[in-house]
Amino acid sequence: MSIRYFFGSSSKVWEDISWIYGIEEAGFDGWEICADGNYHFGKKDQYERVIETLRSTTLQATVHAPFGDLNPAAINDPIWRETIRQLSECIRLASEITDRVTIHPGYLSCTGKLVPEKIWQLQKEAMQEVGKVASEYGVIACLENMPDIHDFLCRYPEEIQGIIEDIEGVSMTIDFGHAHTMGKVNDFMKVLKSASHVHIHDNHGKSDEHLAIGEGTIDWNKLSKALLRDYQGVVVVEGRSIPEAKRSLAQVRRWT
């Protein structure tokens, strides 16, 4: 199985879904559905619109689970349970169209910062619950590394590996744009063979800019060689617009 290139854009979750036809026209293999905003699977009509529109194209799909207002490391128990419920329901519904669902880790709230060991355990327990559902529906739930925002969990490869270790149905999404803001691209390349999903976009190493490939400072010559050597599966190009998507795809098509 070779690499397949999808496009995803969390910035477009409130736009009319007709924009996804541009993904197909640009030449991508698929769409990573950000199941939030107008595309949240929690409303039946929104879910059905996503499925119907997707099936009117030749695009394959992966899914990014909702993350707005959710926290799988929430110290507030009702919020923690609601987060698990929404993630689990997203996985169940996503299983109709994909076997990969990316999940954002949690973050430390003002009260959570007082008990960091408890927050770590809550995140691990959340992934155990999500993993059970993922296994039941033939999906791999992929926990994603985060950018250099201090309160987020899973900014380091050893941290994310520690959380998902020995949990059935759970693996890792490596986001190399996020890794670059941490100065950790090389470290994440070392664990690339253990990843089940990959996101790519560019930045200048300071903030999560989501630039087109080649418009920041990531060493794409080095990273592309690692991807082609050590990874097979879907690589999601993340961006803000179809013109950016086209520029990124033109770059990755040159990789050899």
C-alpha positions as CSV (number, residue, x, y, z in Angstrom):
1,M,0.0,0.0,0.0
2,S,1.5,3.3,-1.0
3,I,0.8,6.8,0.4
4,R,-2.6,8.4,-0.4
5,Y,-3.0,12.1,-0.1
6,F,-6.1,13.6,1.5
7,F,-7.0,17.2,2.3
8,G,-8.6,18.5,5.4
9,S,-9.5,22.0,6.7
10,S,-10.8,22.6,10.2
11,S,-11.2,26.3,9.2
12,K,-14.1,25.4,6.9
13,V,-16.4,23.6,9.4
14,W,-19.0,26.4,9.1
15,E,-19.0,26.7,5.3
16,D,-21.4,25.1,2.8
17,I,-20.2,21.6,2.0
18,S,-20.0,22.3,-1.7
19,W,-16.4,23.4,-1.1
20,I,-15.3,19.7,-0.9
21,Y,-15.7,19.3,-4.7
22,G,-12.6,21.4,-5.0
23,I,-10.7,18.6,-3.2
24,E,-11.6,16.2,-5.9
25,E,-10.9,18.7,-8.7
26,A,-7.5,19.4,-7.2
27,G,-6.5,15.7,-7.5
28,F,-6.6,14.5,-3.9
29,D,-7.5,10.9,-3.1
30,G,-9.7,11.8,-0.2
31,W,-11.2,14.2,2.4
32,E,-10.5,14.2,6.1
33,I,-13.8,15.3,7.5
34,C,-13.5,17.5,10.5
35,A,-16.7,16.4,12.3
36,D,-17.4,19.6,14.0
37,G,-19.4,22.7,13.2
38,N,-21.8,22.1,10.3
39,Y,-20.3,18.6,9.9
40,H,-20.7,17.4,13.5
41,F,-22.1,13.9,13.4
42,G,-24.3,14.5,16.4
43,K,-27.1,16.0,14.2
44,K,-28.6,13.4,11.9
45,D,-29.3,15.8,9.1
46,Q,-25.7,17.0,9.1
47,Y,-24.3,13.5,9.2
48,E,-26.5,12.4,6.3
49,R,-25.5,15.5,4.3
50,V,-21.8,14.7,4.8
51,I,-22.3,11.1,3.7
52,E,-24.5,11.9,0.7
53,T,-22.1,14.6,-0.5
54,L,-19.0,12.4,0.0
55,R,-20.7,9.6,-2.0
56,S,-21.4,11.9,-4.8
57,T,-17.6,12.2,-5.3
58,T,-14.8,9.7,-5.9
59,L,-13.1,10.8,-2.6
60,Q,-12.2,8.4,0.1
61,A,-12.5,9.6,3.7
62,T,-10.9,9.7,7.1
63,V,-12.5,11.6,10.1
64,H,-11.2,14.1,12.6
65,A,-13.4,13.8,15.7
66,P,-14.9,16.9,17.2
67,F,-12.8,18.9,19.6
68,G,-14.6,22.2,20.2
69,D,-15.5,22.6,23.9
70,L,-14.4,19.0,24.6
71,N,-11.6,17.7,26.9
72,P,-10.8,14.0,27.3
73,A,-8.6,15.1,30.3
74,A,-11.3,17.2,32.0
75,I,-11.2,17.2,35.8
76,N,-14.9,18.2,35.6
77,D,-16.5,14.7,35.5
78,P,-19.7,15.5,33.4
79,I,-17.5,17.2,30.8
80,W,-15.1,14.3,30.7
81,R,-18.0,11.8,30.3
82,E,-19.7,13.9,27.6
83,T,-16.4,14.1,25.7
84,I,-16.1,10.3,25.7
85,R,-19.7,10.0,24.6
86,Q,-19.2,12.3,21.6
87,L,-15.9,10.7,20.6
88,S,-17.4,7.3,20.8
89,E,-20.5,8.2,18.8
90,C,-18.3,9.9,16.2
91,I,-16.3,6.7,15.9
92,R,-19.4,4.6,15.6
93,L,-20.8,6.7,12.8
94,A,-17.4,7.2,11.1
95,S,-17.0,3.4,10.8
96,E,-19.5,3.6,7.9
97,I,-16.9,5.4,5.7
98,T,-13.4,4.9,7.3
99,D,-11.2,3.0,9.6
100,R,-9.2,6.0,10.9
101,V,-10.5,8.6,13.3
102,T,-8.1,11.3,14.7
103,I,-8.6,12.5,18.2
104,H,-7.2,15.6,20.0
105,P,-5.8,15.0,23.4
106,G,-7.0,16.9,26.4
107,Y,-5.5,20.0,28.1
108,L,-5.0,21.3,31.7
109,S,-7.7,23.5,33.0
110,C,-7.0,26.0,35.8
111,T,-8.0,23.5,38.4
112,G,-6.5,20.5,36.5
113,K,-3.1,22.1,36.7
114,L,-3.2,21.5,40.4
115,V,-3.3,17.7,39.9
116,P,-1.3,16.9,36.8
117,E,-1.0,13.2,37.6
118,K,-4.8,12.9,37.8
119,I,-5.1,14.6,34.4
120,W,-2.7,12.1,32.8
121,Q,-4.7,9.3,34.2
122,L,-8.0,10.8,33.0
123,Q,-6.6,11.0,29.5
124,K,-5.4,7.4,29.6
125,E,-8.8,6.2,30.9
126,A,-10.6,8.2,28.2
127,M,-8.5,6.5,25.5
128,Q,-9.2,3.1,27.1
129,E,-13.0,3.8,26.7
130,V,-12.6,5.1,23.2
131,G,-10.4,2.2,22.3
132,K,-13.1,-0.3,23.2
133,V,-15.6,1.4,20.9
134,A,-13.0,1.7,18.1
135,S,-12.2,-2.0,18.4
136,E,-15.9,-2.9,18.3
137,Y,-16.4,-1.0,15.1
138,G,-13.2,-1.9,13.3
139,V,-11.7,1.6,13.6
140,I,-8.3,2.8,14.9
141,A,-8.6,5.9,17.1
142,C,-5.5,7.9,16.5
143,L,-4.4,10.3,19.2
144,E,-2.7,13.4,17.7
145,N,0.3,15.3,19.0
146,M,-0.3,18.9,19.7
147,P,1.6,22.2,18.9
148,D,3.6,24.3,21.3
149,I,0.7,25.4,23.5
150,H,1.8,24.7,27.1
151,D,-1.5,23.5,28.5
152,F,-2.0,20.7,25.9
153,L,-1.1,17.1,26.6
154,C,0.8,15.0,24.0
155,R,3.3,17.5,22.6
156,Y,6.2,15.1,22.9
157,P,6.5,11.6,21.3
158,E,7.3,9.8,24.5
159,E,4.2,11.4,26.2
160,I,1.8,10.3,23.5
161,Q,3.3,6.9,23.4
162,G,3.0,6.6,27.1
163,I,-0.7,7.4,27.0
164,I,-1.6,5.0,24.2
165,E,0.6,2.1,25.3
166,D,-1.1,-1.2,25.5
167,I,-4.6,0.2,24.6
168,E,-6.3,-1.9,22.0
169,G,-8.0,0.1,19.2
170,V,-5.7,3.1,19.7
171,S,-2.7,4.4,17.8
172,M,-1.2,7.7,16.9
173,T,-1.6,10.5,14.4
174,I,1.7,12.4,13.8
175,D,1.1,16.0,12.9
176,F,4.5,17.2,11.6
177,G,3.3,20.8,11.5
178,H,2.6,20.6,15.2
179,A,5.9,18.8,15.8
180,H,7.8,21.7,14.1
181,T,6.5,24.2,16.6
182,M,8.0,22.1,19.3
183,G,11.3,21.5,17.4
184,K,10.5,17.8,17.4
185,V,10.2,16.9,13.8
186,N,13.2,14.6,13.9
187,D,12.0,13.0,17.1
188,F,8.6,12.2,15.6
189,M,10.3,10.9,12.4
190,K,12.0,8.3,14.7
191,V,8.6,6.9,15.7
192,L,6.9,7.2,12.3
193,K,6.8,3.4,11.7
194,S,4.4,3.2,14.7
195,A,2.0,5.8,13.5
196,S,-1.3,4.9,11.9
197,H,-2.1,8.3,10.4
198,V,-0.1,11.5,9.4
199,H,-1.0,15.2,9.0
200,I,1.3,17.6,7.2
201,H,1.3,21.4,6.8
202,D,4.0,24.1,7.2
203,N,5.0,26.9,9.6
204,H,8.0,28.9,10.7
205,G,8.6,26.9,13.9
206,K,6.9,29.4,16.2
207,S,3.2,28.9,15.9
208,D,0.7,26.6,14.2
209,E,0.2,28.6,11.0
210,H,-1.1,25.8,8.8
211,L,0.7,27.1,5.7
212,A,1.0,25.3,2.4
213,I,3.8,22.8,2.0
214,G,7.1,24.6,1.3
215,E,5.9,28.0,2.6
216,G,7.5,27.6,6.0
217,T,10.7,26.2,7.4
218,I,10.1,22.5,7.7
219,D,12.9,20.5,5.9
220,W,10.6,18.7,3.5
221,N,13.5,17.1,1.6
222,K,14.4,15.1,4.8
223,L,10.8,14.6,6.0
224,S,9.5,13.4,2.6
225,K,12.3,10.8,2.4
226,A,11.3,9.5,5.8
227,L,7.6,9.4,4.9
228,L,8.3,7.5,1.7
229,R,10.6,5.1,3.4
230,D,8.8,4.4,6.8
231,Y,5.1,5.0,6.2
232,Q,2.3,3.6,4.2
233,G,-1.3,4.9,4.4
234,V,-3.0,8.3,4.4
235,V,-1.2,11.5,4.6
236,V,-3.6,14.4,5.2
237,V,-2.5,17.8,3.9
238,E,-4.1,20.4,6.2
239,G,-4.8,23.9,5.0
240,R,-7.2,26.8,4.9
241,S,-8.3,26.9,1.2
242,I,-8.4,25.0,-2.0
243,P,-5.7,27.2,-3.6
244,E,-3.4,26.3,-0.7
245,A,-4.4,22.7,-1.1
246,K,-3.3,22.8,-4.8
247,R,0.0,24.4,-4.0
248,S,0.7,21.7,-1.3
249,L,-0.3,18.9,-3.6
250,A,2.0,20.2,-6.4
251,Q,4.9,20.0,-3.9
252,V,4.2,16.5,-2.6
253,R,3.8,15.1,-6.1
254,R,7.4,16.0,-6.7
255,W,8.6,13.8,-3.8
256,T,10.6,10.7,-5.0
